[in-house]
């Protein structure tokens, strides 16, 4: 992978992380869930929670 592609990938990941954080702070749960697949799950083992 080229260094330009690596930088572009990291930029996209950071933008997704920012979008995810903003959606949670705004309590926009549809936008918060949008990056996940319909059959996906979010597991948080440190608090023993799972959302499907």
CNS distance restraints for C-alpha pairs under 8 A (distance, minus, plus):
assign (resid   1 and name CA) (resid   5 and name CA) 6.41 0.50 0.50
assign (resid   1 and name CA) (resid   6 and name CA) 6.78 0.50 0.50
assign (resid   2 and name CA) (resid   6 and name CA) 6.28 0.50 0.50
assign (resid   3 and name CA) (resid   7 and name CA) 6.17 0.50 0.50
assign (resid   4 and name CA) (resid   8 and name CA) 6.21 0.50 0.50
assign (resid   5 and name CA) (resid   9 and name CA) 6.04 0.50 0.50
assign (resid   6 and name CA) (resid  10 and name CA) 6.19 0.50 0.50
assign (resid   7 and name CA) (resid  11 and name CA) 6.13 0.50 0.50
assign (resid   8 and name CA) (resid  12 and name CA) 6.27 0.50 0.50
assign (resid   9 and name CA) (resid  13 and name CA) 6.20 0.50 0.50
assign (resid  10 and name CA) (resid  14 and name CA) 6.11 0.50 0.50
assign (resid  11 and name CA) (resid  15 and name CA) 6.19 0.50 0.50
assign (resid  12 and name CA) (resid  16 and name CA) 6.18 0.50 0.50
assign (resid  13 and name CA) (resid  17 and name CA) 6.18 0.50 0.50
assign (resid  14 and name CA) (resid  18 and name CA) 6.19 0.50 0.50
assign (resid  15 and name CA) (resid  19 and name CA) 6.16 0.50 0.50
assign (resid  16 and name CA) (resid  20 and name CA) 6.07 0.50 0.50
assign (resid  17 and name CA) (resid  21 and name CA) 6.16 0.50 0.50
assign (resid  18 and name CA) (resid  22 and name CA) 6.04 0.50 0.50
assign (resid  19 and name CA) (resid  23 and name CA) 6.08 0.50 0.50
assign (resid  20 and name CA) (resid  24 and name CA) 6.36 0.50 0.50
assign (resid  20 and name CA) (resid  31 and name CA) 7.68 0.50 0.50
assign (resid  20 and name CA) (resid  32 and name CA) 5.64 0.50 0.50
assign (resid  21 and name CA) (resid  25 and name CA) 6.26 0.50 0.50
assign (resid  22 and name CA) (resid  26 and name CA) 6.09 0.50 0.50
assign (resid  23 and name CA) (resid  27 and name CA) 5.93 0.50 0.50
assign (resid  23 and name CA) (resid  28 and name CA) 5.08 0.50 0.50
assign (resid  23 and name CA) (resid  29 and name CA) 6.86 0.50 0.50
assign (resid  23 and name CA) (resid  31 and name CA) 5.90 0.50 0.50
assign (resid  23 and name CA) (resid  32 and name CA) 5.10 0.50 0.50
assign (resid  24 and name CA) (resid  28 and name CA) 6.24 0.50 0.50
assign (resid  24 and name CA) (resid  29 and name CA) 6.89 0.50 0.50
assign (resid  24 and name CA) (resid  32 and name CA) 5.99 0.50 0.50
assign (resid  27 and name CA) (resid  32 and name CA) 7.92 0.50 0.50
assign (resid  28 and name CA) (resid  32 and name CA) 6.10 0.50 0.50
assign (resid  29 and name CA) (resid  33 and name CA) 6.05 0.50 0.50
assign (resid  30 and name CA) (resid  34 and name CA) 6.11 0.50 0.50
assign (resid  31 and name CA) (resid  35 and name CA) 7.89 0.50 0.50
assign (resid  36 and name CA) (resid  40 and name CA) 5.99 0.50 0.50
assign (resid  36 and name CA) (resid  41 and name CA) 7.91 0.50 0.50
assign (resid  39 and name CA) (resid  52 and name CA) 7.04 0.50 0.50
assign (resid  40 and name CA) (resid  52 and name CA) 6.08 0.50 0.50
assign (resid  41 and name CA) (resid  50 and name CA) 6.79 0.50 0.50
assign (resid  41 and name CA) (resid  51 and name CA) 5.56 0.50 0.50
assign (resid  41 and name CA) (resid  52 and name CA) 4.39 0.50 0.50
assign (resid  42 and name CA) (resid  50 and name CA) 5.60 0.50 0.50
assign (resid  42 and name CA) (resid  51 and name CA) 5.17 0.50 0.50
assign (resid  42 and name CA) (resid  52 and name CA) 6.49 0.50 0.50
assign (resid  43 and name CA) (resid  48 and name CA) 7.86 0.50 0.50
assign (resid  43 and name CA) (resid  49 and name CA) 6.08 0.50 0.50
assign (resid  43 and name CA) (resid  50 and name CA) 4.42 0.50 0.50
assign (resid  43 and name CA) (resid  51 and name CA) 6.56 0.50 0.50
assign (resid  44 and name CA) (resid  48 and name CA) 5.97 0.50 0.50
assign (resid  44 and name CA) (resid  49 and name CA) 5.23 0.50 0.50
assign (resid  44 and name CA) (resid  50 and name CA) 6.10 0.50 0.50
assign (resid  45 and name CA) (resid  49 and name CA) 6.32 0.50 0.50
assign (resid  45 and name CA) (resid  50 and name CA) 7.94 0.50 0.50
